[in-house]
Amino acid sequence: MKPDVQPNKIVVLSGSGLSAESGLPTFRDSNGLWNEYSWHEVASPEGWETRPDAVLAFYNERRLKAWHALPNSAHAAIAWLEAAFDVVVITQNVDELHERAGSSNVIHLHGQLAYARSTSGNPKRYRIDDAPISLGQLCEDGTQLRPDIVWFGEETQHMEEARLHMATAAKVLVVGTSLTVHPAASLVKASRGRAEKVLVSLEMERIPYGFKFLRGNATSIIPSLVKEWLTRSGAGSNNSFKADASGAA
């Protein structure tokens, strides 16, 4: 039996295209990270076993860049939805731009750069903010610290929780992802047929059934879409939202 749709619930699924508008590189675009680095060498368990120093250097650099990046107006607009709706953000991004923009319920499918974890069978997580991880830096169980990131070949986090949220949403907003990374891309299949579904991206090879596709930058489209949804809900004013969104750009 399917769970009931919650009429005031919005689920946002975000990808690297959203963070790119804050200056952080994507992965698969023509100028993405995987054109400069080999994911097998820096983002896989095999790479960690072979060259842990290279893996740590790669993520130390990314952590520092993400720490200094600022949320953009699309991040701010998504956070502002909480003025009228129960909002769950499910993100493939490993930065914390959603949280810094004000979103209070964020699920990270692929981990977080601001955390490290042990390499034991029962890993412990540690908040490190923008600090680098060094080779030989151990946690209390004596194992090497590693980035708290889901590498290729590892299990995506929180998938069942994310599917349940998607299945109970009255509105679904997908932004900044081409829906080519699995299993995260499969989450849209859990959305309900009667939900209002919008996809915002620069390019899409295939538009999921039932989604309205808006082609363009998130910062150009999301603030206007959020204003529309807030206006229809009867909550907030366009002027107060505009000031908030521009302040996060």
Buried (B, 14 or more C-beta within 10 A) or exposed (E): EEEEBBEEBBBBBBBBBBBBBBEBBBBEBEEBBBEEBEBBBBBBEEBBEEBBEBBBBBBBEBBBBBBEBEBBBBBBBBBBBBBBBBBBBBBBBBBBBBBBBBBEBBBBBBBBBBBBBBBEEEBEEBEBEEBBBEEEBEBEEEBBBBBBBBBEEEEBBEBEEBBEBBBBBBBBBBBBBBBEBEEBBBBBEBBBEEBBBBBBBEEBEEEBEBBEEBEEBBBEBBBEBBBEBBBEEEEBEEEEBBEBBEEBB
